[in-house]
Amino acid sequence: MQSGYEYKPALQAYTNVWKPHGDCPFRIARLSRAEGQSVCVRRRENDSRRKSEDFVDKSETDTTLHVHSTALQCTGGTAVVLSVVCFPFVSPALRRFCLPYVPATATQIENVMCALAGRSGRLVDLGSGDGRIVLTAAKAGYIADGVELNPWLIAYSRLRAFQLGLSGHSRFYCQDLWKFQLHPYPNIIIFGVQEMMPKLEEKLTNELRNDVHVVACRFPFPTWTPDATLGTGLDTVWLYKNPPRINVKSARCPEI
């Protein structure tokens, strides 16, 4: 006997299916053939309903697990993409001298071009960022180059140069500025940080050519005396005309 009911298919007039009789659970009576068949049908319906509910529960569980798995995959993929995109912006902080990407303001660009008024020829921007200084100089007639360590900013700068039709007057190098040869350039622009200016001053002293103008933005060089100062605050630029230098042999221009 199971849960008050137990049945076996029967062909005889009375079946072996038993049920509680009346109000007394200890009194039992045989079921008629029709009653037995009815009980069997109800039992089969109950079994079928339970199987259906189990299937639905399993389907819902599988769906939930699939949704969670898909969400984790999307989250992981997004994290990888963000890491790849952000690494070039974060990696400079791991270097001895961190040169962060801070776009030049319109006032800074105006001060730089004012400091170089009357100049021409080749120009290089060290830490060129998104290329706005280089492209402005190219528009003004310079043969302008940019040096930047972030490959995404280099790609953006080249795209902007192409869009503006300045590809023939500007070039962008994805290089470490400490390894970039500066001797070929009579016009040099640097957006530096205070910690790197002494080391950069030493590099320039060893690589500058004759008749060179150097424009420092945001921070001046520690020992050089500027010939002019333009702007105020973060927009200040310092102009150095033919700063002290050590004679060096002529160097080849960097290859494209």
ABEGO torsion letter per residue (X at the ends): XBGGBBBBBBABABBABBBBBEABAABBBBBBAAAAAAAAAAAAAAAAAAAAAAAAAAAAAAAAAAAAAAAAAAAAAAAAAAAAAAAAAAAAAABABBBBBBBBBAAAAAAAAAAABGBBEBBBBBGAEAGAAAAAAAAAGBBBBBBBABAAAAAAAAAAAAAAGAAAABBBBBBBAAABBAAABABBBBBBBAAAAAAAAAAAAAABBBGBBBBBBGBBBAABBBABBBEBEAABBBBBBGBBBBBBBBBBBBBX
